[in-house]
Amino acid sequence: MNLHCRSRDDDLGYHVVEDGGATAWSFSVNFWGTTLFYCDVQWGDSDWYHFDAYDAERDYRRCQSICRWMISKKGLLYGYDEESGFWELFHLIPVA
């Protein structure tokens, strides 16, 4: 899977994540609580898909200490909610 994550201020570059692999980075939420990191993913030569990896408004409680994402081979995106203890289904958005 090809992965490209960034924010308005930081571009984390392109990475290849092997099946069963992982990638990680750390950051601090800005003073205004508007931090947004977003990622584009692609499998092989398929189309690119987009998701917000961290949105301060949405994830302040859900990701209290760590944001965990899992993307299946079928293109399903799951995010772990630390508050509830459950994996939630999120949508990948096709990049136009």
N, C-alpha and C positions, 0 to 999 in steps of 0.2 A: 504494500500500500504506500503510495506517495502521500506525503503530508507537508503542508505549508501553513505555519501558524504565525500570527502577528497581532500587534495592537497598533494604535495610532503612533506610538513612540518607538516600538521595538519590532523588528522583523527577525523571527527566530530561524529563518531559512527553510530550505527544503530538506526533508529527511525521508529515507526509505525505512518503513517499519515492516519487518518480516512477520509472517504468520506466528502469532503467539508472543510477539515482541512488544516493546513498550518504549515510550519516550517521556521525558519529564522536563519541567522547568519550574522556576520559582519567581515570584514577584510579590509586590506589596500593593494593596488597594490604595488608590490615590486619595488625597484629602477630601475631595468632593464626592467620593463614592460612585464614580462614573467609569471605573476601570472596565475595559472590554478587550478580551483576547478572542480572536476568531481563527478558525482553521478551515482549510480546503483539503479535501481528500480525494484520491483517485486510485482505482485498482487497474493496473496494467495500462492499456491504452484507452480505457473507458472515459466517460465524461467526468468532470470534476464536480464535487458536492461540497457544500458549505455548512458549517455549524458554529455557533458561539460557544467557545470552550469555557469562557468565564465572563459573565455579565454581572457586575456587582449588584445590580438591583434584583436579579433573579437568584443569584447564587450566594448571597451574603450568609444565609442560614444553611442552605443545602451543602455548601462546601466550607464548613467552618475551619477545617485545618488542611484539607486536601480535596481537589476535584478529581474524580476518577471517571474516565470514559471508556467504554468498550464498544468497538465497532465490529459487527459480525461480517463474515464473508458475503452474506446476503445484503449487506448495506444497511443493517439495522443499527441504530445508535442508542446506547443505553448510558445513562448517567447515574452515579451512585448518590443518594441523598443521605448525608450523614445524620440529619435530624430524624428521619423516619426509619433509616436502616434498610431501605429498599432501593432496588435498581428501577429507574423510570425510563420509559421509552420516549425518545426525542426524535425529531424529524431532521433528516439531511435534506438540504435544499439544493436542487440542481443549479449550478453556476451557468448563467446565461452567456 
